[in-house]
């Protein structure tokens, strides 16, 4: 499934308000990034990839994706 060529006005206006740019800028950015944005992993997929990376490469270095102790001053 391909990314839509244009975003619905409700989405364009929502993004415009959230990132404080014009609706025209949202449309221009969507035109540039839509194909990439459409194939990005879901939040759950990205989280699983991150956990795998820490398990494979982080733990042996003593780092983890979770904060074990609260920060102190």
C-alpha positions as CSV (number, residue, x, y, z in Angstrom):
1,X,0.0,0.0,0.0
2,X,1.4,3.4,-1.0
3,X,1.3,6.6,1.0
4,X,-1.5,9.0,0.1
5,X,-0.5,11.8,-2.2
6,X,-2.1,14.4,0.0
7,X,-3.1,14.4,3.7
8,X,-6.7,15.1,4.7
9,X,-7.2,18.7,5.8
10,X,-7.9,17.7,9.4
11,X,-4.5,15.9,9.6
12,X,-2.7,18.8,7.8
13,X,-4.2,21.4,10.2
14,X,-3.4,19.2,13.2
15,X,0.2,18.8,12.2
16,X,0.4,22.5,11.4
17,X,-0.8,23.4,14.9
18,X,1.4,20.8,16.7
19,X,4.7,21.9,15.0
20,X,3.8,25.5,14.5
21,X,4.3,25.7,10.7
22,X,1.9,26.6,7.9
23,X,-0.4,24.1,6.4
24,X,1.4,24.7,3.1
25,X,4.7,23.7,4.8
26,X,3.1,20.5,6.1
27,X,1.9,19.7,2.6
28,X,5.4,20.3,1.2
29,X,7.1,18.2,3.8
30,X,4.5,15.4,3.3
31,X,5.3,15.4,-0.4
32,X,9.0,15.0,0.4
33,X,8.8,12.5,3.2
34,X,5.6,10.5,2.6
35,X,7.2,7.4,1.1
36,X,9.7,7.1,4.0
37,X,7.1,7.9,6.7
38,X,4.8,5.3,5.2
39,X,7.3,2.4,5.7
40,X,8.7,3.4,9.1
41,X,8.2,0.7,11.8
42,X,5.3,1.0,14.2
43,X,6.0,2.1,17.8
44,X,5.9,-1.6,18.9
45,X,8.2,-2.7,16.1
46,X,10.7,0.1,17.0
47,X,10.5,-0.8,20.7
48,X,11.2,-4.5,19.9
49,X,14.2,-3.5,17.7
50,X,15.6,-1.3,20.4
51,X,15.2,-4.0,23.1
52,X,17.0,-6.5,20.8
53,X,19.8,-4.1,20.2
54,X,20.3,-3.6,23.9
55,X,20.1,-7.3,24.6
56,X,22.6,-8.1,21.9
57,X,25.1,-5.2,22.3
58,X,24.3,-3.2,25.3
59,X,24.1,-5.6,28.2
60,X,27.6,-6.9,27.6
61,X,28.8,-3.3,28.0
62,X,26.8,-2.7,31.1
63,X,24.1,-0.5,29.5
64,X,20.4,-1.1,29.4
65,X,17.4,0.6,27.8
66,X,15.8,1.0,31.2
67,X,16.8,3.4,34.0
68,X,17.7,1.2,37.0
69,X,18.2,4.0,39.5
70,X,16.6,7.4,39.7
71,X,18.9,10.3,38.8
72,X,20.5,12.0,41.7
73,X,21.9,15.5,42.1
